[in-house]
Amino acid sequence: MRLESDHSLLVDLARPMVERFSPGEGELFPLLSAAYFADPGAYADPSQRSGPLAFGLPEALVLLTPVALAAMTEAVRYVVEVGVRKGHRVTSATLRRMFRAAPQQAVAPAAEAAAPLELTGQEWSEVRRIVERVAVRGGVEPDRAALIADAVVGQGRLSGEIH
């Protein structure tokens, strides 16, 4: 799996985070996503947080879309590494189910029905730490970054992938 080329997966995983924590960005989400993918490192550069997309916005406001995309990129990268270490073939469908970015299927694909990828509590804690760290690096206040990280991990833990 090449995260750099699977923009649709990252968009599907980041969109619920943005809708929940920054619903005003909904209409801008496609534009902000395209800008993020054009320069993924810019989200963490404070000088990039101004300009045409920030016109009329309070200076303290941080656009969440690029932060959410960066956080999910790092979280997915970690989950894929864990899955590979555990001998799993991690697909986009697996990740969408783990992070509840797709409706639950009544019947799992044959490859995943036997042994779905499960993360331990410690591994979900690492996902939380990754999301929180990336959010803070992107300019999100620490308290809000913690809430966002809790929500991402909550989505995953409540998805039924952990038993």
C-alpha positions as CSV (number, residue, x, y, z in Angstrom):
1,M,0.0,0.0,0.0
2,R,1.4,3.4,-1.0
3,L,-0.2,6.1,1.2
4,E,1.2,8.8,-1.0
5,S,-1.0,7.6,-3.9
6,D,-4.1,6.7,-1.9
7,H,-5.5,10.2,-1.4
8,S,-9.1,8.9,-1.4
9,L,-8.4,6.7,1.6
10,L,-6.8,9.6,3.6
11,V,-9.7,11.9,2.6
12,D,-12.2,9.3,3.8
13,L,-10.4,9.0,7.1
14,A,-9.8,12.7,7.7
15,R,-13.3,14.0,6.7
16,P,-15.1,12.8,9.8
17,M,-12.5,14.4,12.0
18,V,-13.0,17.7,10.2
19,E,-16.8,17.5,10.2
20,R,-16.8,16.9,13.9
21,F,-14.2,19.4,15.0
22,S,-14.4,22.1,12.3
23,P,-17.7,21.9,10.5
24,G,-17.3,25.3,8.9
25,E,-14.5,23.8,6.7
26,G,-17.0,21.4,5.0
27,E,-17.3,23.4,1.8
28,L,-13.6,24.1,1.7
29,F,-12.6,20.5,2.4
30,P,-11.9,19.5,-1.3
31,L,-9.9,22.7,-1.9
32,L,-7.9,22.3,1.3
33,S,-7.3,18.6,0.7
34,A,-5.9,19.4,-2.8
35,A,-3.7,22.0,-1.3
36,Y,-2.5,19.6,1.3
37,F,-1.6,16.9,-1.2
38,A,0.2,19.4,-3.4
39,D,2.5,20.2,-0.4
40,P,2.0,17.8,2.5
41,G,4.8,19.4,4.7
42,A,3.3,22.9,4.6
43,Y,0.6,22.1,7.2
44,A,3.3,22.3,10.0
45,D,4.8,25.6,8.7
46,P,3.4,28.6,10.6
47,S,4.1,30.9,7.7
48,Q,1.8,28.7,5.5
49,R,-1.2,29.3,7.8
50,S,-1.9,32.7,6.3
51,G,-2.6,33.8,2.8
52,P,-5.6,33.5,0.5
53,L,-7.3,30.7,2.4
54,A,-7.0,32.5,5.7
55,F,-8.5,35.8,4.5
56,G,-11.0,37.0,7.0
57,L,-10.2,34.3,9.5
58,P,-9.0,35.0,13.0
59,E,-5.3,34.6,13.2
60,A,-5.7,32.0,16.0
61,L,-7.8,29.8,13.8
62,V,-6.0,26.8,12.4
63,L,-7.5,25.0,9.4
64,L,-8.1,21.5,10.5
65,T,-8.3,19.8,7.1
66,P,-4.5,19.7,6.4
67,V,-3.8,18.7,10.0
68,A,-6.4,15.9,9.9
69,L,-4.9,14.6,6.6
70,A,-1.4,14.7,8.0
71,A,-2.5,13.0,11.2
72,M,-4.3,10.2,9.4
73,T,-1.3,9.8,7.0
74,E,0.9,9.1,10.0
75,A,-1.6,7.0,11.9
76,V,-2.3,4.8,8.8
77,R,1.4,4.4,8.2
78,Y,1.8,3.2,11.8
79,V,-1.2,0.8,11.5
80,V,0.1,-0.6,8.3
81,E,3.6,-1.2,9.9
82,V,1.9,-3.0,12.8
83,G,-0.2,-5.1,10.5
84,V,2.8,-6.1,8.4
85,R,4.7,-7.1,11.6
86,K,1.7,-9.2,12.6
87,G,1.6,-10.9,9.1
88,H,-1.5,-9.1,7.8
89,R,-2.1,-7.7,4.4
90,V,-3.5,-4.3,5.2
91,T,-5.9,-3.0,2.6
92,S,-7.7,0.3,2.2
93,A,-10.9,-1.5,3.1
94,T,-9.3,-2.8,6.4
95,L,-8.2,0.7,7.3
96,R,-11.6,2.2,6.5
97,R,-13.3,-0.3,8.7
98,M,-10.8,0.2,11.5
99,F,-11.3,3.9,11.5
100,R,-15.1,3.6,10.7
101,A,-14.8,5.5,7.4
102,A,-17.0,3.0,5.7
103,P,-20.2,1.3,6.7
104,Q,-19.7,-2.0,8.5
105,Q,-20.1,-4.9,6.2
106,A,-22.2,-7.8,7.3
107,V,-19.8,-10.3,5.9
108,A,-16.0,-9.6,5.9
109,P,-13.9,-10.5,2.9
110,A,-12.6,-14.0,3.1
111,A,-9.0,-12.9,3.7
112,E,-10.0,-10.9,6.7
113,A,-12.8,-13.1,8.0
114,A,-10.3,-15.6,9.5
115,A,-8.1,-13.2,11.4
116,P,-9.0,-9.5,11.2
117,L,-6.2,-7.0,12.1
118,E,-6.5,-6.2,15.8
119,L,-4.6,-3.5,17.6
120,T,-3.8,-3.9,21.2
121,G,-4.5,-1.1,23.7
122,Q,-0.9,-0.1,23.6
123,E,-1.0,0.1,19.8
124,W,-4.1,2.3,19.9
125,S,-2.4,4.4,22.5
126,E,0.4,4.9,20.0
127,V,-2.1,5.9,17.3
128,R,-3.5,8.5,19.8
129,R,0.0,9.8,20.5
130,I,0.7,10.1,16.8
131,V,-2.5,12.0,16.0
132,E,-2.0,14.3,19.0
133,R,1.6,15.0,18.1
134,V,0.8,15.8,14.4
135,A,-2.1,18.0,15.4
136,V,0.0,20.1,17.8
137,R,2.8,20.3,15.2
138,G,0.1,21.7,12.8
139,G,-0.8,24.5,15.2
140,V,-3.8,22.9,17.0
141,E,-4.0,23.9,20.7
142,P,-2.8,20.9,22.9
143,D,-6.2,20.5,24.6
144,R,-8.0,20.4,21.3
145,A,-5.4,18.1,19.8
146,A,-6.0,15.7,22.7
147,L,-9.7,15.7,22.0
148,I,-9.1,15.0,18.3
149,A,-6.7,12.2,19.1
150,D,-9.3,10.7,21.6
151,A,-12.0,10.8,18.9
152,V,-9.8,9.1,16.3
153,V,-8.9,6.3,18.7
154,G,-12.5,6.1,19.9
155,Q,-13.7,5.6,16.3
156,G,-11.2,2.8,15.8
157,R,-11.7,1.1,19.2
158,L,-15.5,1.2,18.8
159,S,-15.5,-0.2,15.3
160,G,-15.5,-3.7,16.4
161,E,-12.0,-4.5,15.2
162,I,-10.8,-5.0,18.8
163,H,-12.2,-7.9,20.7
